[in-house]
Amino acid sequence: MKPEIKELIGISKYYGSNKDYVIAGGGNTSFKDDETIWIKASGHALADMTEDGMVALNREKLHVISSNIYPEDPSAREEQVKADMFGSILDPGKNRRPSVETSLHEIIHYKFVVHLHPTLINGLLCSRNARSLTQKLFGDTVLFVPYTDPGYILFKKLESEILLYRQKHSNDPQIIFLENHGVFVGADTTDEIKNIYSDIIRKIEEQLSPVSDITPIPYNPLLHKVLPAIRLILSGDKPGVIRFRNNSLIAKFYQNQNEFHKISLPLTPDIIVYCKTRYLYIEHTSTAEKIIDSFKYQLPHFISEYGYPPKVLVLKDMGIFAIAESFASAEACLDVYEDLIKICYYALQCGGIKFLTPDQVAFIDQWEVENYRRKISQAGSAGNKLNNKTAIVTGGAQGFGAGIAESLSALNLNVVVADLNEEAGSAFVASLNSVKKQSRSVFVKTDVSDPLSVRNMVMETVKEFGGLDIIVSNAGILKAGGLEEMEPETFSRTTDVNYNGYFHCAKYASEVMKIQNNENPEYFTDIIQINSKSGLRGSNRNFAYAGAKFGGIGLTQSFAMELAPHRIKVNSICPGNFYEGPLWSDPHHGLFVQYLKTGKVPGAKTIEDVRKFYEDQVPMKRGCKLEDVMKALLYIIDQEYETGQAVPVTGGQVMLG
């Protein structure tokens, strides 16, 4: 790797990981030598920059874009420009798309160019006094370019402005301010670029009151009844995600229609890409019913006027909400819209906000390049019916539960890992989120035997994702022992977790699922209990566990009849023995140890004797595995006809008659 490329990667990550400079993967960086320019590829974020995320282009071939004559029609022109740019790629086989701003980077004569959209700088550049204030703060050593449609037109505008600058100053500008867009900084070293950016920020901060001491405002529990309804109203049979944010700065702009008007229109191209061009405001928020009724009333008018449903919802006293097909898209939308609010806050200090005009907005919204960026930002697992759905897995931090949670996460579901073990749960969720994907996992500390804890678990799920599609009631404990050994408190605790815990999960999950079904009566959701073969037949010296599991199947059948009118399917999965998990194999408290100590297996002298005894009872001669349970679970979710069933996954050990 060239040392300069290593520097480019370093400065890309430096700014890309700071939301004051880069939001939602925006911005571009480049390095050029005499023959080649390396620039960030579209669809790659600065924060995650690697050499594989760059495109190398032949500089001489790029120059044809400056000299060629292109059609007047914008679509035809941009296609030809794109073809010429692609024709200068040194290794087209890697199938990477160079940034649309590649030509802009090429005409600036410095080795390194870093183009960012810093919030504070855009507060100045999106104001009515942008030109005069930049002149006042930076003099004529900087280049200020009035807003110009991106693409070839901006390239030619910047080219002519730089040529004039060179004639006047005998060098290139190191700072180029683009109105309602961002800033280019060029230099021959990355250290100099950092110094220039620091100086720009310092000078603007001296003139403005920076956003500081932003205080988070807590989630309003009223939203527990609102978000699942809105989610299904908007998304039909492919429910997405709703992300929420509220703080003291956001609160300045949602108090009434006049304040909302200040944040009601786009200011920069990125806002249009991630948030579209219009946003829906609801002022009547005293009750859940009023919010939902107002949303239902405004939605058809909004769609009729703008041609699409809203991606951003602003609720008085509640916050801002991003509605998207995936967690990643919703979070990016929320970041960009909150950035718009900050920019507006700064622009108001600079003489007022300068929104993009309708023609400027229309150009960006219809531009192929921005539609490509939008497509990249929304990429997911097309064809996966569970894509971006939301599931809770109780007891999800270890054993079968962790395996189920990991499998669902791999299928691009949003997963709430609910468990009492906070340390294990948090570490497990961190590992799930370390794999880059559109979905997200969160940990919620939960005691399923405590109804308030379970209710909180469901509310946290709605808070994080906007609704709930699947709950896997997996948390359980097993204490073996006969009548003489079993203490009443142990029996009660086993029942509380294995039986009562399932009831609590079904009760609070079904509340959310019913709200969703009210808005889309054909939409199916699932409550799935991980039961046991011990729920299908008695278990010697294991009556506390078996009794709770027998009772669980009774609950499943009863819940299924009650919830079927709401398209909530309720089923149990009854696995055979999962020998590899901690329930059986824990060296101190596992069932192998317990059964050996209690003499449940006659003649057994070692743990291996106990294991062989149980494996010999299975016609398939092995224990149950995670993949066996997942096949049953995915079948249960996929089908839309069976409910109230206890599905054995026992290798033939238990056969239903």
N, C-alpha and C positions, 0 to 999 in steps of 0.2 A: 504494500500500500504506500502510495506517495505520502510524504510527511504532510503536505498541504491538504490532502484528502482527510487525513487523520484530524487535522485542525478543523476542517469543515464539519466533520462529524461532531467534534467537540462543541463548536459554537452552535451548531444546530440543536443539540441536546440541551445546551445551556439556556437558550431562549425558549425552545419548544416545551420545556418542562415548567415554564413560568406562565401562569394564566394572565399575568399583567401584560404579557407580550404576545402570546399566541393562544387562541381559543380554537378548539375542535379541529386541530390538525392544519390550521391555516399557515400562511407564510411560506417563504422560499429562501433557500440559500444556494450559493454557487461558488465555484472556483474555476479560473481559467488560466491556461498557459498559452503559449504562442499558437498552438494548433487546436486545442481541445477545451471545451467547457463541460464541467460536471455540474449537474443541477438536480435538485430533489425531484423525484418522480411523483406524478399525481397519484393520490391514494396512499402515500406514505407520510407519516407524521414526523415532524422535526424531533419530537421528544424521543422517538424510537429509531432515529436515523442510523443506518448502517451503509456500508459501501454498496450493498445490494439494493438499497433504496434510492440510488442515484442513476441518472442517465448520462452517458458521455456522448457528446455530439461534436461533429467536425465544424469548427468555426467558419472556415471558408465557405462550406456549403450553406451554412446558416445565412450568410450574407445575401443570398439570392432573395430572401424575403424583403430586404430593403430595396432591391432594384427591380423586382418583378412588378408587373401591372396586374392587378386582380379585379374581378368583377365588382360592380356596384352593389349587387344583391348581397346582403350580409351573410346569408347562409352559404351561398356558393363561394363567397370570398373566404370565409373562415375555413371551409373544407379544403380549399386549395392551399391556404396558409398552413393548415395542419399537415397536409400531404408533403409540403416542402420541408416542414420542420422534421417530420418523421423520416424524410429522405436523408437527413443529415446525421441520423443516429448511427453510431459506430458499430453497435452490436444489436441489430433489430431482433435477433433471435431470442433475446431475453424478454421481449414482449412488455417492455416498460414504456409508459407514456410520459414524455417530458412535460414539465409545467408549461402552461399557456404563456407564462411570463418569461420563458427562456430568451426570447429575442430582446426583451428589456434588459435582462442581465448581460447579454452579449454586447450591447452598444455602450455600456458603462465600462470605461477603460481600466478600472481597478481589478486586481486579481480576485479579491473576495467581494461578494455582494450579499447583503443580508436584508431581505424584504420582510417586514413584520407589520402587524396591525395592533400596536400597543394601545391599550384602553385610554391612557392619559393623552397620548398624541392624537388619537382619533377624536377625543373630546374637543380638541382644538380644530382638527380638520373637518369635523362635521358641524361646525358653527358658522353662523352668517358672517362672522368677521375673520374667517380663517386666513385669507390672504394678508390682510393688514396686520393681524397679530403675529403671523410668522415673520413678516418683514420687521416688525417692531422687536421681536425677540431674537432673531437670527441674522437680520441684515440681508444684504444681497449676495452673501456667499452661498446661500442655499437656493435650490430651485423649487419653486412652487408651481404645480401644474393643476389648473382647474379640472373639475371632474370631467372625465372622458370615458366613453363606453370601453370596457376592457377588450382585449384581443388586439387585432391588427390596427384598429383605429388608435388605441392608446399607444401602441408601439410607434406609429408614425408621428403622433403628437409629441411623445417624449423624445424621439429622434430629432425632430426639428428644434425642440427647446434646448436639448443638449448641444446641438451645433451652434445655436446662438450664444449659449453660455460659454462654449469654448472660444468663440470669437472675442468675447468680452474679457474672459479671465485667463485664457491660454491653458486651461486645464478642465477636467471634468468636475462637476459638483460631487462632493462626498455625501451630501444630504439632499434627497429629492422627496418633497412632500407631495403626495397625491390627494387632492381634496376628496373627502368622503370615501377614502380607500385605505391609506396607510403610508408607510415611509420606506424608501430605499436608502441604505447606507453602504457606501463603497470605500474600500481601503486595501492596501497591499498586505496588511497583517490583520489577524483576528483580534489581537489585543487593541489595535487602534479602533476597530469597529466597536468593541465593547466600550471604550472610552468615549466615542462619539455618542453612542446611545445614552450613556450615563449623563453626558452633558446636556443632551436634548431634554431628558426627563427632568434634570435639575432645574433648567431654565423655565420649563412649563410649570413645575411645582411652585416656583417662586411667584407665579402670577395667579395660580388657582388654589382653591381650598380642596386638597385631596380628599377622596373618599376614605374615611377612617372610622374606626370604632363601629363597624357594622355589626349590630347585635342580632343574632338569630332569633326569630319569633317561633315559638313551638307550633307544632302540627295541631290543628283544631280537630278534636275527635269527631266533630260533625261530618268531616270528610269521609269517615269510615262508611257512611251511607251514600255518599255522593259519588266518589270516584269509581266504584264498581259499576254504577249505573251509566255514567258518562263513557266509561271504557267500552261497554257493550253497545251503547247507542251509536258510537262512532265506528266500531271495528267489526260488527257483525259476527261471522263465524270464525274470524281470525283475529282474536283480541290481541291488542298490543300492550303497551306499557304506558303508565302515566307517572311522571316524575314531578315532585313538588319542591318548591323553595320559597322561603319567606324570611325577610329580615327588615331591619329598620330603614334601609335605603329603599327597598322595594315598596315598603309601606307608604313612602312619600308620594307614590304615583298611582295607587289604586283606591284612593279615598273617594273619588268621584269621576265623572266623565271628563271634566276639564283637565284633571291631572293625568288621567289615562291617555288623553289625546296627545300628550307630550311623548308617549312611548308607543304610539299606535301605528307608526309607519317605519319602513326600513331606512337605514342610514348608509349601509355599506353592502357590497355584493355578498359577503359571507352571511349576513342576516337573511338575505333572500334564499340562499342555498339551504340553510338549516332550519329556518323558521317560516318560510314563505313570506308573503307580502302584507298580509292582514292578520289581526289578532282579535280574539273575541273577549269582550269585557262583560262581566255580570255584576251588577250593583246590589241586587237584592239577595242577601246571603244570611238572613236571620235564621232560616231553617233549611234542612236538607231538601224538603219538598219545594221550597221557593227557588232554590238553586237549580234543581233538576227541571222544574217547570220553565224557568227562564231560559235554561239551556235548550230545552226542546223547542221553545218558541223562536229563539234567535237562530238556531242552527239552519233550518231550511232557507231563511232569508240570507244568511251568510253564504251558504253554498250557491244559492241562486245568483248572488251579486258577484262573487269572486270565482266560482267554478271549482271549489275544493273545500273540504272540511278544515276547520282550524287545527293548526299544530300547536298553537300557544293559546292558553286560556288564562285570563286574569280575573281573579275573584276578589272583590272588596273584602278587606280584613282577613283574607285567607292565604294570599300569595299568588305566585305564578306557577303554571302547570304546563309541562310539555307532554304532548300526546304523540306517540310514534309507534312504529311496528316493533321496535326492539329497545332494550334498556340503553344500549350504546347510543342509538339515534336520539332517544328522549333526553339523555344526559347531555349530549352535544347541543341539542336544541336549547335546553335550559341554560347551559353555559353561555351560548351566543346571545340569547335574549336578555339574560342578566347583564351581559356586557353592553348591550344596547342601552339598558337603563343607566349604567354607569357613564357611558358616553353622553347620554342626554343630560345627565347631572352636570358634567363638565361643560358641555356646549351651552347650557343655560347661563353659565358664568362668563361665556365668551360672546355674549350678545344675542343668543338665541340659537335654536336648533335649525339646521339646514337639512331637510329630508331630501331623499332622491325624488326626482320628478316621476310622474307616471310613465313617461316614455323611457326613462333610464331604467326604471324597475322592470318594464316589459321586456327590454332588451336582455337583461340579465336572466330573467325568469325563463325566457325561451331559448337562451343560448345553449348550444350543444355542449360546450365545455362545462358549464355549470350543472347541466343535467347529468353529465358524466360524474362530476364530483358528488352530486346528490345520490346517484346510484351507488357509488363507492361507499358513501357514508351509511347507506341503508342495507348494505350487503348482508345476507344471512344465509340460512340453510333452506333454500327453496326446495320444495318437495317433501320436506319433513313436516308432517302434520302437527307435531308437537312444538315446532319452532316458535320460540319466544313466549310460550305459555309459562304460567307461574305455578310452582308446586311447593308444598311444605312437606318435609320429611322429619317426623319426630324420632328422637333417638338417632339422629342423623350424623353424629360425630364419630361413630365407631361401628364395627361389625357390619351386619346386613344393612343397617341404616346408612352408613357411610358409603357402602357399595351402591345402594340405590341412588343416593344423592349424586354420587360421582357419575353414574350412568346417565341420569337425567340431565346433569350439567353438560355432559358430552353430546347430548342430543339438542343442545342449545336452549334448554329451558332455564328460566330464572328459578333458583332453588333457595328456599329458606331452610337452613339447617337448624333444627330446634333440638336442644339437648341441655342437660344439667351441667355437663362438663364444659365449662367456659374456655379453659385453656386448650383442650383438644379441639373443640368446635371452632374457635377462632383460627387456630393453626390450619385446620382442615379447609376452612373457607378460603384462607389466603392461598392455599395450594390450588384450589379450584379456580380462583380468579387470576392465577399466574399464567394461565393459558389464555391467549388473546382470542376473544370471541365477542359476539354481539350481546350475549346474555350475561347475567350477574348472579353471584351467590352471596347470601348474607347469613350471619349467625344471630340467632335470638335465643338467649338463655331461657329455658322453659322447663317447668316441672309439670308434666301432664296430669299429675294427681291434684293440682291446684287450679280450679276453674279460672281464677283471675289471671294466673300465669298463661293459661291457654288462650284466654280472650285477648291478652296483650300480644301474644304471638300472632294471632290472626290480624289484629290491628296494625302491627308492625309490617306485616306482609302487604296489606293494603297501602300503607304509607310508602313503602319502598317501590311497589310495582303497580298499584292502582286496582288490584283485584286478585282473584284466586281461582285456579282452574282444577287443581288436584291437591288433595291432602293424603299423605301416606301415614297412617297411624301405626307407627312401627315401635315406638318406645315400649319397653317391657322389662320386667325383671323376673328371675326364676330362682326360687329357693326350694330345693328339694327336701323332702322329709316326710315321714309317716305321722300318724296321729300323735304318737308319743313324743316325737321330736318337735313338732310344729308348735310354736308359741302363737297365741292369739294376735299379738302385734305384728308378727311376720306375715300371718295370713291376711290381716287387714291391709298391710302395706302392699302385698302382692296384688290384692284385689283393687286397691286404689289406683295403682299404675296400669295394670293390664286390662281392667274392666272399666273403672270409672274414667281413666284417662281417655279411652276410646270414645266414651260418651261426651266428654268435654270437647274433644276434637270435632266430632260430628255436629255438636250443637252450635259451636261458634263458626265453624267453616261454612255450614249450611246457611247461616244468616247472610253471608256475603254472596254465596252462590245463588240464593233466592233473589237477591237484588238484581244480579246479572240476568237471571232468567226472566224477570219481570220486563226487562227491556228487549230481550231476544228470546222468546219462548221456545225456539228450536235449538238453543245452545245447550250442549251437554257438559256437565262437570262430573268429577269423580271423588268419592270418598272411599279409600281403600285401606282396609285393616290388614296388617301382616299378622295373621293368626298363627296356627301351628297344627301339626298332625295331632297334637295333644288336645286340640279343640274338636277333633273328629272321633276320638275314642279315649277311654280312660287311660291314666298314666299312673302306674304303681309308685307309691311314695312320692307323688308329685301332684297331689290333689289340689293344692292352692293354685298352682299355675294352670292345670287342666280345667279346673272349675271356672276360672276367669276366662279362659279361652272358649270353653263351651258357651259361656254366657255371651261372649263377644259375637259368636255366630247368631245367637238369638237377637242381639242388638242389630247386627247386619240385616237380618231378614225383616226386622220391624222397621228400621230406618228406611230400608229400600221401599217398603210399601208407602210409607209416609212421604218420602221425598220424590218418588217417581213422577208425580204431576209437575214437579219443577225441573225435570230432566237432570236430576242429580242421581247418578248411579252409585249404589253402595254395594261393595263386594269385599269378601275376605279372600286372602291367599293363605293357604295352609302348607307351609314348607315342611319338608322333613328336616332331619338334623343337619345343621350347618357346622361341621366339625372344625373348620379352619378359623372360625370367628372366636372372639374372646368369651362368648357365652359358654362354649364347650372347652376351649383350649387354654383359657387363662390358668397359669400354673398354680395360682393360689386359691381362686374362687370359682374356676370353671366347673362345668357339670361333670367332666371326667373325674376331677378331684372329689367333688361332692358325692357322686355316685359310688366311687371307690370307698370313701369314708363311711357312707351310710349303709354299705352292703347291699345296695340295690341290685347289683349284678352278682349272683351266687358264684362263688369260687374265684372271683376275679382278685388277682394279687397285684396287678400293675395297671397303669393307665391304658397301656396298649391292650390289655385283656378287656377292659371296658369298651374301648373303641371297636375292637373286633366283634364283640358281642352285638353291638348295635349295627355295625355294617352288615353282619350276617343276616339281619332281619329284613334287609332291603333287597328285593328281587334284582335290582340293578347293581347291587354290591358296592355302593358308594354313598357318601353323604350328599346332601343337597348343595348346590353351588349358586353363587350369585346370578350367573347367566340363566339358570333355570327359573329363578324367581322373576327376573326381568322379562323373560319371554311371556310369563303369565301376566305380569303387571301391564305390559304394553298391549297385550291382547285385550285385557279388561278395559283399558282406556279407549282402544280403537273401536271396539264393537259398540253398537248402540241399541242392543236388544236385551241383553242379560243384566239383571240386577238381583241382589239378594242371594248371590251364590257364594259358596265356600269352595274355592278351587284348590284341589290337592296338588302339591308339587312334591311328591314323596318317593319317587322311584318305584312306585307300586307297593310300598309298605302299607299304605292305607288305600283300599279300593272301595269306592262308594257303590252301594247296591241300589 
